[in-house]
Amino acid sequence: MVIAGAGPAGAALALLLARRGVPLTLVEASPSSARQFRGEALMPSGLAALAAMGLLPLDASIAQRPLTGWAFWANGQQLFQVAEPMGSERPCTLVDQEALLDWLLEQVHRQSGVRVLRGRPIVAPLLSDELNGERVVGVELDDGTRVRGELVVACDGRASLLRRKAGMELKLQGEPLDVRWFRLSSAAADDPLARWLRGQFVTVLGGGDSFALYASVYGGVQLGWLQDPAQAVPATTADWRERWAQASPTPLATLLRACPLEAIQGPVRLPVQVGHLENWWQPGLLLLGDAAHPMSPLRAQGINMALRDALVAARHLLPALGKAGSADLDQALAAISAERQIEIRRIQASQAQELARAELLRRNGWLRQLLATSAGWSGPLLSQRWQASQTLLRQGCAATDLTIPDAAMMDGFAASA
Ligand SMILES: Cc1cc2nc3c(=O)[nH]c(=O)nc-3n(C[C@H](O)[C@H](O)[C@H](O)COP(=O)(O)OP(=O)(O)OC[C@H]3O[C@@H](n4cnc5c(N)ncnc54)[C@H](O)[C@@H]3O)c2cc1C
């Protein structure tokens, strides 16, 4: 089989299948896992997926740090703060995703029957005409090489080429958003900005602006600025820094203004259009991760859902792969699609509600002011309501089955491995 893309979905699926002896080719367009900006927050739902894969505790070489909590500020006043783990089994944890992906790929490499092609973009799916219709039977790479397989799993991200080539259209949700990412690095071992954050994920609302910041495991402070694409953006780094400062409480504003311009990297713009496929498969082709359901950036779901997709897919694929006919395989693809839709749609709906609440506050100066001036008594109420709204976004759907049955209980490759 062929797995397209070695992000969290593709790398995790490759490992789960390769461990059970499924021969596969993992094709990745990029020569390395390094990106200028990467996600790093793993929710308890993603950590549960890693635990189910037998990957926790994570290798000590992978930089990781539990978040200490969440804090919300509006018009210079703290509305509330909540400490991790908020009743979850594990706290939300920042993990160096680049190191995690490299480590996963190292494990994949160690399995027999696996080929990893890096720096090799896929340019098209290969199709065959069968008696009962068209079927994807492999992929073509940029140099014309053809890689065949009984199944192609497209884990090629939110702009998925395989999704487009297969004519599969996302059902879009809400209006497009822009997230602009910055990194504020400090040469000092004891960065005063990181010290002020105290390991928390801090959201700041003020003057019609909204941004979030946290001390990154990559070093420095990562700052994400959420806006609708029609909103004007500051022209220079100095203008950006002043905009953040004006929305911030005084101590944070002082620290931001003290941050040297040359220490501010970005912005890197990530246009976000949330959506999902109503059907994640076609004969011989399955889509997973962002390729099937580009997520909103709110409350960090993308990596977590990609890992959970991989687990559920592996559970269905292991008994079906390597069997004589394609009917079993197609049935497994349909089952994966039906099962994963449930969690993804619920999470996307919950993210949309979270965004609507944040936008209401961002746009309404009077409401922000009311909450800021009454924070003494309204803060605890807001905190309670916010925590109640986070269960799904933190834990995922309780009904999601993350188990991988014992090899002995399965047919196909799983039994022979
Ligand atoms: C700045 C930033 C911050 C984020 N923060 C978080 C966070 O804190 N927590 C969280 O859970 N999520 C976060 N996300 C989202 C998260 O990174 C994604 O949802 C997640 O990586 C999706 O995993 P994936 O495997 O489906 O796709 P991707 O990680 O996008 O991986 C797709 C892979 O496919 C490869 N590829 C693409 N096209 C081809 C092709 N034609 N041929 C071969 N290979 C191809 C790409 O190079 C890539 O490696 C963030 C995203 C960004 C950009």
The ligand as a MOL file (V3000), in Angstrom:
LIG
                    3D

  0  0  0     0  0            999 V3000
M  V30 BEGIN CTAB
M  V30 COUNTS 53 58 0 0 0
M  V30 BEGIN ATOM
M  V30 1 C 1.4920 27.0960 12.7290 0
M  V30 2 C 0.5720 25.9540 13.0350 0
M  V30 3 C 0.2200 25.6860 14.3700 0
M  V30 4 C -0.6180 24.6080 14.6560 0
M  V30 5 N -0.8660 24.3290 15.9640 0
M  V30 6 C -1.4640 23.1510 16.2700 0
M  V30 7 C -1.4930 22.6930 17.6060 0
M  V30 8 O -0.9450 23.3340 18.5140 0
M  V30 9 N -2.1210 21.5210 17.8760 0
M  V30 10 C -2.7270 20.7890 16.8950 0
M  V30 11 O -3.3000 19.7320 17.2020 0
M  V30 12 N -2.7020 21.1980 15.6050 0
M  V30 13 C -2.0570 22.3320 15.2710 0
M  V30 14 N -1.9500 22.7220 13.9770 0
M  V30 15 C -2.5870 21.8980 12.9390 0
M  V30 16 C -1.8020 20.6250 12.6870 0
M  V30 17 O -0.4490 20.9250 12.4120 0
M  V30 18 C -2.4150 19.8590 11.5230 0
M  V30 19 O -3.8090 19.7510 11.6990 0
M  V30 20 C -1.8150 18.4620 11.4710 0
M  V30 21 O -0.4240 18.5520 11.2100 0
M  V30 22 C -2.4950 17.6300 10.3910 0
M  V30 23 O -1.7850 16.4320 10.2190 0
M  V30 24 P -1.8200 15.6880 8.8130 0
M  V30 25 O -0.8800 14.5390 8.9460 0
M  V30 26 O -3.2050 15.4290 8.4150 0
M  V30 27 O -1.2770 16.7510 7.7530 0
M  V30 28 P 0.0850 17.5680 7.7020 0
M  V30 29 O 0.7170 17.6800 9.0280 0
M  V30 30 O -0.2280 18.7950 6.9450 0
M  V30 31 O 1.0350 16.6360 6.8420 0
M  V30 32 C 0.8230 16.4690 5.4680 0
M  V30 33 C 2.1260 15.9820 4.8590 0
M  V30 34 O 1.8920 15.6590 3.4870 0
M  V30 35 C 2.9640 16.1490 2.7130 0
M  V30 36 N 2.4650 16.3540 1.3550 0
M  V30 37 C 1.6550 17.3380 0.9050 0
M  V30 38 N 1.4360 17.1900 -0.4140 0
M  V30 39 C 2.1080 16.0880 -0.8010 0
M  V30 40 C 2.2810 15.4320 -2.0530 0
M  V30 41 N 1.7280 15.8790 -3.1740 0
M  V30 42 N 3.0680 14.3230 -2.0910 0
M  V30 43 C 3.6620 13.8400 -0.9530 0
M  V30 44 N 3.5440 14.4400 0.2530 0
M  V30 45 C 2.7660 15.5430 0.3260 0
M  V30 46 C 3.3720 17.4390 3.4040 0
M  V30 47 O 4.7030 17.8030 3.0940 0
M  V30 48 C 3.1990 17.0690 4.8670 0
M  V30 49 O 4.3700 16.5670 5.4600 0
M  V30 50 C -1.1520 23.8100 13.6260 0
M  V30 51 C -0.8450 24.0940 12.3020 0
M  V30 52 C 0.0250 25.1460 12.0040 0
M  V30 53 C 0.3650 25.4110 10.5790 0
M  V30 END ATOM
M  V30 BEGIN BOND
M  V30 1 1 1 2
M  V30 2 1 2 3
M  V30 3 2 2 52
M  V30 4 2 3 4
M  V30 5 1 4 5
M  V30 6 1 4 50
M  V30 7 2 5 6
M  V30 8 1 6 7
M  V30 9 1 6 13
M  V30 10 2 7 8
M  V30 11 1 7 9
M  V30 12 1 9 10
M  V30 13 2 10 11
M  V30 14 1 10 12
M  V30 15 2 12 13
M  V30 16 1 13 14
M  V30 17 1 14 15
M  V30 18 1 14 50
M  V30 19 1 15 16
M  V30 20 1 16 17
M  V30 21 1 16 18
M  V30 22 1 18 19
M  V30 23 1 18 20
M  V30 24 1 20 21
M  V30 25 1 20 22
M  V30 26 1 22 23
M  V30 27 1 23 24
M  V30 28 2 24 25
M  V30 29 1 24 26
M  V30 30 1 24 27
M  V30 31 1 27 28
M  V30 32 2 28 29
M  V30 33 1 28 30
M  V30 34 1 28 31
M  V30 35 1 31 32
M  V30 36 1 32 33
M  V30 37 1 33 34
M  V30 38 1 33 48
M  V30 39 1 34 35
M  V30 40 1 35 36
M  V30 41 1 35 46
M  V30 42 1 36 37
M  V30 43 1 36 45
M  V30 44 2 37 38
M  V30 45 1 38 39
M  V30 46 1 39 40
M  V30 47 2 39 45
M  V30 48 1 40 41
M  V30 49 2 40 42
M  V30 50 1 42 43
M  V30 51 2 43 44
M  V30 52 1 44 45
M  V30 53 1 46 47
M  V30 54 1 46 48
M  V30 55 1 48 49
M  V30 56 2 50 51
M  V30 57 1 51 52
M  V30 58 1 52 53
M  V30 END BOND
M  V30 END CTAB
M  END
